[in-house]
Amino acid sequence: MKLKPTFLVHQYGGENLLIPTAGERFSGIVKGNDTLGEILSLLREETTEEQMTDAILEKFDAPREVVEKDVRHAVEELRKIGALDE
């Protein structure tokens, strides 16, 4: 899976933002913490949930189960808004 090129990732004021461009059915802004920022960064290239989990565990000190849950939730939400190419 990979983030669609019609969604832009931006950091502003300590928040990570995901913004759709014209033509996307989703017309809002997604705001998130550093974990979401890392997930969005990883989704710039083709990746899997397991690869994202492993990469986040290298950066953050958290239990694997918590990171897996966070990644799964983020991917589900990104799917709902049509932000992923799969």
C-alpha distances in whole Angstrom, upper triangle without the diagonal:
4,7,9,12,15,14,16,16,20,22,25,28,26,24,20,19,16,18,17,19,22,20,18,19,19,21,22,21,19,21,20,21,20,18,16,16,15,12,11,13,10,7,9,8,5,6,6,9,11,11,11,14,16,15,17,19,20,21,22,25,24,24,21,21,21,18,16,17,16,13,13,15,13,9,12,14,11,10,14,14,12,10,6,6,5
4,6,9,11,11,13,13,17,19,22,25,24,21,17,17,14,15,15,16,19,18,16,18,17,19,20,18,17,19,18,19,19,17,14,14,13,10,9,10,8,5,6,6,5,6,9,11,14,12,11,15,16,15,16,20,20,20,22,25,24,25,22,23,22,19,17,19,17,14,14,16,13,10,13,14,10,11,14,14,11,9,6,5,7
4,6,8,7,9,10,13,16,19,22,21,18,15,13,10,12,11,13,16,15,13,15,14,16,16,15,13,16,16,17,17,16,13,12,13,10,7,9,9,5,6,8,8,10,12,13,16,15,13,16,18,17,17,21,21,21,22,25,25,26,23,24,22,19,19,19,17,14,15,15,12,10,13,12,9,10,13,11,9,6,5,6,9
4,5,6,9,11,14,18,21,24,23,20,17,15,11,11,9,10,13,12,10,13,12,15,15,15,14,17,18,20,20,19,16,15,16,14,11,12,12,9,8,10,11,13,15,16,19,18,17,20,22,20,21,24,25,24,26,29,28,29,27,27,26,23,22,22,20,17,18,18,15,13,15,14,10,11,13,11,8,6,5,5,9
4,5,7,10,13,17,20,23,23,20,17,15,11,11,9,9,11,12,11,14,14,15,16,15,16,18,19,21,21,20,17,16,17,15,12,12,13,10,8,11,12,15,17,19,22,20,19,22,24,22,22,26,26,25,27,30,30,31,29,30,28,25,25,25,23,20,21,21,18,16,18,17,13,14,16,14,11,9,9,9,13
4,7,10,13,17,19,23,23,20,17,14,10,9,6,5,8,8,7,11,11,12,13,13,14,17,19,21,22,21,18,17,18,17,13,15,16,13,12,14,15,18,20,21,24,23,21,24,26,24,24,28,29,27,29,32,31,33,31,31,29,27,26,26,23,21,22,21,18,17,18,16,13,14,15,12,10,8,10,10,14
4,7,10,13,16,19,19,16,13,10,6,6,4,6,9,10,8,11,10,11,11,10,10,13,15,17,18,18,14,13,15,14,10,12,14,11,10,13,15,17,18,19,22,21,19,22,24,22,21,25,26,24,25,29,28,30,28,28,26,23,23,23,20,18,19,18,15,14,16,14,11,12,14,10,10,7,9,11,14
4,6,10,13,16,16,14,11,8,6,5,6,7,11,13,12,14,13,12,12,10,10,12,14,16,16,17,14,12,14,13,10,11,13,11,10,14,16,18,20,20,23,22,19,22,24,21,21,24,25,23,24,27,27,29,28,29,26,24,24,24,21,19,21,20,16,16,18,16,13,15,17,13,13,10,12,14,17
4,7,10,14,13,11,7,6,5,6,9,11,15,17,15,17,15,14,13,10,10,10,11,13,12,13,11,8,11,11,7,8,11,10,9,13,16,17,19,19,21,20,17,19,21,18,18,21,22,19,20,24,24,26,25,26,24,21,22,22,18,17,19,18,14,15,18,15,13,16,17,15,15,11,13,15,18
4,7,10,10,8,6,5,6,8,11,13,16,19,17,19,17,16,14,11,10,10,11,12,12,14,12,9,12,13,10,10,14,13,12,16,19,20,22,22,24,22,19,21,23,20,19,22,22,20,21,24,25,27,27,28,25,22,24,24,20,19,21,20,17,18,20,18,16,19,20,17,18,15,17,19,22
4,7,7,6,5,6,9,11,14,16,20,22,21,22,19,18,16,12,11,9,10,10,10,13,11,8,11,13,11,11,15,15,15,18,21,21,23,22,25,23,19,21,23,20,18,21,21,18,19,22,23,26,26,27,24,21,23,23,20,19,22,21,17,19,22,19,17,21,22,20,21,17,19,22,25
4,5,5,7,7,11,12,16,17,21,23,22,23,20,19,16,12,12,10,11,11,12,15,14,11,15,16,14,15,18,19,18,22,25,25,27,26,28,26,23,24,26,23,21,24,24,21,21,24,25,28,28,29,26,24,26,26,22,22,25,23,19,22,24,21,20,23,24,21,23,20,22,25,28
4,6,8,10,14,15,19,21,24,27,25,26,23,21,18,14,14,11,11,11,12,16,15,13,16,18,17,17,21,22,22,25,28,28,29,27,29,28,24,26,27,24,22,25,25,21,21,24,24,28,29,29,26,24,27,26,22,23,26,24,21,24,26,23,22,26,26,24,25,23,25,28,31
4,7,10,13,16,19,22,25,28,25,27,23,22,19,15,14,10,9,8,9,12,12,10,13,16,15,15,18,20,20,23,26,25,26,25,26,25,21,22,24,21,18,21,21,17,17,20,21,24,25,26,22,21,24,23,19,20,23,21,19,22,24,21,21,24,25,23,25,22,24,27,29
4,6,10,12,16,19,22,24,22,23,20,18,15,11,10,6,6,6,8,11,10,8,12,13,12,13,17,17,18,21,24,23,24,22,24,23,20,21,23,20,17,20,21,18,17,20,20,23,24,24,21,19,21,21,17,18,20,18,15,18,20,17,17,21,21,19,21,18,21,24,26
4,7,10,14,16,20,22,19,21,17,17,14,10,8,6,5,6,7,9,7,5,9,10,9,10,13,14,14,18,20,20,21,19,22,20,17,18,20,18,16,19,20,16,16,20,20,22,22,23,20,18,20,19,15,15,18,16,13,15,18,15,14,18,18,17,18,15,17,20,23
4,6,10,13,16,18,16,17,14,13,10,7,6,5,7,9,10,12,9,8,11,12,9,11,14,14,14,18,20,20,21,20,23,22,18,20,22,20,18,22,22,20,20,23,23,25,25,25,22,20,21,20,17,16,18,17,13,15,17,14,12,16,16,14,16,13,15,18,21
4,7,10,13,15,12,14,11,11,9,6,5,7,9,11,13,13,10,9,12,11,8,11,13,12,12,16,18,18,19,19,22,21,17,20,22,20,19,22,23,21,21,24,24,26,25,25,22,20,21,20,17,16,17,16,12,13,15,12,10,13,14,11,12,9,12,15,18
4,7,10,12,10,12,9,8,7,5,7,9,12,15,16,17,13,13,16,15,11,14,16,14,14,18,19,20,22,22,25,24,21,23,26,23,22,26,27,25,25,28,28,30,29,29,26,24,24,23,20,19,20,18,15,16,17,14,12,14,14,11,12,10,13,16,19
4,7,8,6,9,7,7,7,7,9,12,15,18,19,20,16,15,18,16,13,15,18,15,14,18,19,20,22,22,25,25,22,25,27,25,24,28,29,27,28,31,30,32,30,30,28,26,26,25,22,20,21,19,16,16,17,14,11,13,13,10,10,8,12,14,17
4,6,6,10,9,8,10,10,13,16,18,21,22,23,19,18,21,19,16,18,20,17,16,19,20,22,24,25,28,27,25,28,30,28,27,31,32,30,31,34,33,35,34,34,31,29,29,28,25,24,24,23,20,19,20,18,15,16,16,13,12,11,14,15,19
4,6,9,9,8,11,13,15,19,21,25,26,26,23,22,24,23,19,21,23,20,19,22,23,25,27,28,31,30,28,31,33,31,31,34,35,33,34,38,37,38,37,37,34,32,32,31,28,27,27,25,22,22,22,20,17,18,18,14,13,13,16,17,20
4,6,9,9,12,14,17,20,23,26,28,27,24,23,25,23,20,22,24,20,20,22,23,25,26,27,31,30,28,31,33,32,31,35,36,35,35,38,37,39,37,36,34,32,31,31,28,26,26,25,22,21,21,19,16,16,16,13,11,12,15,15,19
4,5,7,10,12,14,17,20,23,25,24,20,21,23,20,17,20,21,18,18,20,21,22,23,24,27,27,25,28,30,29,28,32,33,32,32,35,34,35,33,33,31,29,28,27,25,23,23,21,19,18,17,15,13,13,12,9,8,9,12,13,16
4,6,9,12,14,18,20,24,26,25,21,22,24,22,19,22,23,20,20,23,23,24,24,24,28,28,26,28,31,30,29,33,34,33,33,36,34,35,34,32,31,29,28,26,24,23,22,20,18,17,17,14,13,12,11,8,8,10,13,14,17
4,6,9,10,14,17,20,22,22,18,19,21,19,17,20,21,18,19,22,22,23,23,23,26,27,24,26,29,28,27,30,32,30,30,33,31,32,31,30,28,26,25,24,22,21,20,18,16,15,15,12,10,11,9,6,7,9,12,15,17
4,7,10,13,16,20,22,23,19,19,22,20,18,21,23,20,20,23,24,25,26,25,29,29,26,28,31,29,28,32,33,31,31,34,33,34,33,32,29,28,28,26,23,23,23,20,18,18,17,14,13,14,13,9,11,11,15,18,21
4,7,10,13,17,19,20,16,17,20,19,16,19,21,19,20,23,24,25,25,24,28,28,24,26,29,28,26,29,31,29,28,31,30,31,31,30,27,25,26,24,21,21,21,18,16,17,17,13,12,14,13,9,12,12,16,19,21
4,6,10,14,16,17,13,14,17,16,14,16,19,17,18,21,23,23,24,23,26,26,22,24,27,25,23,26,28,25,25,28,27,29,28,28,25,23,24,22,19,19,20,17,14,16,16,13,12,15,14,11,13,12,15,18,21
4,7,10,13,13,10,11,14,13,11,14,16,15,16,19,21,20,21,19,23,22,19,20,23,22,20,23,25,22,22,24,23,25,24,24,21,19,20,19,15,15,16,14,11,13,13,10,9,13,12,10,12,11,14,17,20
4,7,10,11,8,9,13,13,11,14,16,16,17,20,22,21,22,20,23,23,19,20,23,21,18,21,23,20,19,22,21,23,23,23,20,18,20,18,15,15,17,14,11,14,15,12,12,16,15,13,16,14,17,20,22
4,7,8,5,7,10,10,10,12,15,15,16,20,21,20,20,18,20,20,16,17,20,18,15,18,20,17,16,18,18,20,20,20,16,15,17,15,12,13,15,12,10,13,15,12,12,16,16,15,17,15,17,20,22
4,5,5,6,9,10,11,12,14,16,17,20,22,20,20,18,20,19,15,16,18,16,13,15,17,14,13,15,15,17,18,18,15,13,16,15,11,12,15,13,11,15,16,14,15,18,19,18,20,18,19,22,24
4,5,5,6,9,10,10,12,14,16,18,20,18,19,17,18,17,13,14,15,13,10,13,14,10,10,13,13,16,16,18,15,12,15,15,12,12,16,15,12,15,18,16,16,20,21,20,21,18,19,22,24
4,5,5,6,9,10,11,12,15,17,18,16,16,13,15,14,10,10,13,11,8,10,12,10,9,11,11,13,13,14,11,9,11,12,8,8,12,12,9,12,15,14,14,17,19,19,20,17,17,20,21
4,5,5,6,8,10,10,13,15,16,15,15,13,15,15,11,12,14,13,10,13,15,13,12,15,14,16,16,16,13,11,12,12,9,8,11,10,7,10,12,11,11,14,15,15,16,14,14,17,19
4,5,5,6,9,10,11,14,16,15,16,15,17,15,12,13,15,12,10,14,15,12,12,16,16,18,18,19,16,13,15,16,12,11,14,14,10,13,15,14,13,16,18,17,18,14,15,18,20
4,5,5,6,9,10,12,14,13,13,12,14,12,8,10,12,9,7,11,11,9,10,14,14,16,15,17,15,12,13,15,11,10,14,14,11,12,16,15,14,17,19,18,19,16,15,18,19
4,5,5,6,9,11,12,10,11,9,11,10,7,9,11,9,8,12,13,12,12,15,15,16,15,16,14,11,11,13,10,7,10,11,8,9,12,12,11,13,16,16,16,13,12,14,15
4,5,5,7,10,11,11,12,12,14,13,10,12,14,12,11,15,16,14,15,19,18,20,19,19,18,14,15,16,13,10,13,13,9,10,13,12,10,13,15,14,14,10,10,13,15
4,5,6,8,11,11,13,13,15,12,10,13,14,11,11,15,14,13,15,18,19,21,19,21,19,16,17,18,15,13,15,16,13,13,16,16,13,16,19,17,17,13,13,15,16
4,5,6,8,7,9,10,12,9,7,10,11,8,9,13,13,12,14,18,18,19,17,19,18,14,14,16,14,11,14,15,12,12,15,16,13,15,19,18,17,14,12,13,14
4,5,6,6,9,10,12,10,8,12,13,12,12,16,16,16,17,21,20,22,19,20,19,16,15,17,14,11,13,14,11,10,13,14,11,12,16,15,14,10,8,10,11
4,7,9,12,13,15,13,11,15,16,14,15,18,18,17,20,23,23,25,22,24,23,19,19,20,18,15,17,18,15,13,17,17,13,15,18,17,15,11,10,11,13
4,6,10,12,14,11,11,15,15,13,15,18,18,18,20,24,24,25,22,24,23,19,19,21,19,16,17,19,16,14,18,18,15,16,20,19,17,13,11,11,12
4,7,10,12,10,10,14,15,13,16,18,19,19,21,24,24,24,21,23,23,19,18,20,19,15,16,18,16,13,16,18,15,15,19,18,16,13,10,9,9
4,7,8,6,7,10,11,11,13,15,16,17,19,21,21,21,18,19,19,16,14,17,16,12,13,16,14,11,15,16,14,14,18,19,17,14,11,11,10
4,5,5,6,9,10,11,12,14,16,17,18,20,19,19,15,16,17,14,11,14,14,10,10,14,12,10,13,15,14,14,17,18,17,15,12,12,10
4,6,5,6,9,10,11,12,14,16,16,18,16,16,12,13,13,10,8,10,10,7,7,10,10,8,11,13,12,13,16,18,17,15,12,14,12
4,5,5,6,9,10,11,13,15,15,17,15,14,10,12,13,10,8,11,12,9,10,13,13,12,14,17,16,17,20,21,21,19,16,17,15
4,5,5,6,9,10,11,13,14,16,16,15,12,14,15,11,10,14,13,10,12,15,14,13,16,18,17,18,21,22,21,18,16,16,15
4,5,5,6,9,10,11,12,14,14,14,11,13,13,9,9,12,10,7,10,12,11,10,14,15,14,16,19,19,19,16,14,16,15
4,6,5,6,9,10,10,12,11,11,8,9,10,6,6,9,9,7,9,12,11,12,14,16,16,17,20,21,21,19,17,19,18
4,6,5,6,9,10,12,11,11,8,11,12,9,9,13,12,10,13,16,15,15,18,20,19,21,24,25,24,22,20,21,20
4,5,5,7,9,11,12,13,11,14,14,10,11,14,13,11,14,16,15,15,19,20,19,20,23,24,23,21,19,20,20
4,5,5,6,9,9,11,9,12,11,7,9,12,10,9,13,14,13,14,17,18,17,20,22,23,23,20,19,21,21
4,5,5,6,7,8,7,10,10,7,10,12,12,11,14,16,16,17,20,21,21,23,25,26,26,24,22,24,24
4,6,8,10,11,11,14,14,11,13,16,15,14,17,19,18,19,22,23,23,25,28,28,28,25,24,25,25
4,7,9,12,12,15,14,11,14,16,14,14,18,19,17,19,22,22,22,24,27,27,27,24,23,25,25
4,6,9,10,13,11,9,13,14,12,13,17,17,16,18,21,22,22,24,26,27,27,25,24,26,26
4,7,9,12,10,10,13,15,14,15,18,19,18,21,23,24,24,27,28,29,30,28,27,29,29
4,6,8,7,7,10,11,11,13,15,16,16,19,21,21,22,25,26,27,28,26,26,28,28
4,5,5,7,9,10,11,13,14,16,17,19,20,22,23,25,26,28,29,27,26,28,27
4,5,5,6,9,10,10,12,14,15,16,18,20,21,22,24,26,27,25,23,25,24
4,6,5,6,9,10,10,12,14,15,16,18,20,21,23,25,26,24,23,25,24
4,5,5,6,9,10,11,12,14,15,17,18,20,21,23,24,23,22,25,24
4,5,5,6,8,10,10,12,14,15,16,18,20,21,22,20,20,22,21
4,5,5,6,9,10,11,12,14,15,16,18,20,21,20,18,20,19
4,6,5,6,9,10,11,12,14,15,17,19,20,19,18,21,20
4,6,5,6,9,10,11,12,14,15,17,18,17,17,20,19
4,5,5,6,9,10,10,12,14,16,16,15,14,16,16
4,6,5,6,9,10,11,12,15,15,14,13,16,15
4,5,5,6,9,10,11,13,14,14,14,17,16
4,5,5,6,9,10,11,12,11,11,14,15
4,5,5,6,9,10,10,9,8,11,11
4,6,5,6,9,10,10,10,13,12
4,5,5,7,9,9,10,13,14
4,5,5,6,5,6,10,11
4,5,5,6,6,9,9
4,6,8,9,12,13
4,6,8,12,13
4,6,8,10
4,7,10
4,6
4
